[in-house]
């Protein structure tokens, strides 16, 4: 399998770590193991930018779900159950 730009095997990492790190400072570098992508090396600025973007995501629970949305969810589940029950008859 030919290597694409910015892709190295774990063996390459052992042999060419300085060159690979220098490249990773310019753009993300993929490290493969048995021809499958396993790791990505990237500079700290790119990492921090990605982490900042991930902070925008929010996690919700049923307790924090607005009542209107929860009611829509309940109705959808009930409708699905009714359709499933009708198809078994």
C-alpha positions as CSV (number, residue, x, y, z in Angstrom):
1,X,0.0,0.0,0.0
2,X,1.6,3.3,-1.1
3,X,2.0,5.9,1.6
4,X,0.2,9.2,1.2
5,X,1.7,12.5,2.2
6,X,1.6,12.7,6.0
7,X,1.1,9.0,6.6
8,X,3.8,6.8,8.3
9,X,3.9,3.4,9.8
10,X,4.8,2.7,13.4
11,X,8.1,1.4,12.1
12,X,8.7,4.7,10.4
13,X,8.0,6.4,13.7
14,X,10.8,4.5,15.3
15,X,13.2,5.2,12.6
16,X,12.3,8.8,11.5
17,X,10.8,10.4,14.6
18,X,12.5,13.7,14.1
19,X,11.3,14.1,10.5
20,X,7.8,13.0,11.4
21,X,7.6,15.4,14.3
22,X,8.8,18.2,12.0
23,X,6.1,17.4,9.5
24,X,3.5,17.2,12.2
25,X,4.3,20.7,13.2
26,X,3.2,21.8,9.7
27,X,0.1,19.6,9.3
28,X,-1.5,16.5,10.9
29,X,0.4,13.2,10.3
30,X,-1.3,9.8,10.4
31,X,0.5,6.9,12.0
32,X,-0.6,3.5,10.7
33,X,-0.2,0.0,12.2
34,X,-0.7,-3.0,9.9
35,X,-1.8,-0.6,7.2
36,X,-4.6,0.8,9.3
37,X,-4.7,4.4,10.6
38,X,-4.2,4.3,14.4
39,X,-2.9,7.7,15.5
40,X,-2.8,11.3,14.4
41,X,0.1,13.6,15.4
42,X,-0.8,17.3,15.2
43,X,0.7,20.6,16.5
44,X,-0.6,22.1,19.7
45,X,-2.4,25.0,18.0
46,X,-4.5,22.6,16.0
47,X,-5.1,20.4,19.0
48,X,-6.3,23.4,21.1
49,X,-8.5,24.6,18.3
50,X,-10.2,21.2,18.1
51,X,-10.6,21.1,21.8
52,X,-12.1,24.6,21.8
53,X,-14.6,23.5,19.1
54,X,-15.5,20.4,21.1
55,X,-16.4,22.6,24.2
56,X,-19.3,23.9,22.2
57,X,-21.1,20.6,22.3
58,X,-23.6,20.1,25.1
59,X,-24.9,17.0,26.7
60,X,-28.5,16.7,27.7
61,X,-30.5,14.3,29.8
62,X,-34.2,13.5,30.0
63,X,-34.4,15.8,33.1
64,X,-33.0,18.8,31.1
65,X,-35.0,18.1,27.9
66,X,-37.7,20.8,27.4
67,X,-41.2,19.4,28.0
68,X,-42.4,20.0,24.4
69,X,-39.5,18.0,23.0
70,X,-40.0,15.2,25.5
71,X,-43.7,15.1,24.6
72,X,-42.7,14.8,20.9
73,X,-40.3,12.0,21.7
74,X,-43.0,10.2,23.8
75,X,-45.5,10.5,20.9
76,X,-43.0,9.2,18.4
77,X,-42.2,6.2,20.5
78,X,-45.9,5.5,21.1
79,X,-46.6,5.8,17.3
80,X,-43.8,3.4,16.5
81,X,-45.1,0.9,19.1
82,X,-48.6,1.2,17.7
83,X,-47.4,0.6,14.2
84,X,-45.3,-2.4,15.3
85,X,-48.3,-3.9,17.2
86,X,-50.6,-3.4,14.2
87,X,-48.1,-5.1,11.8
88,X,-48.1,-8.2,14.1
89,X,-51.9,-8.5,14.0
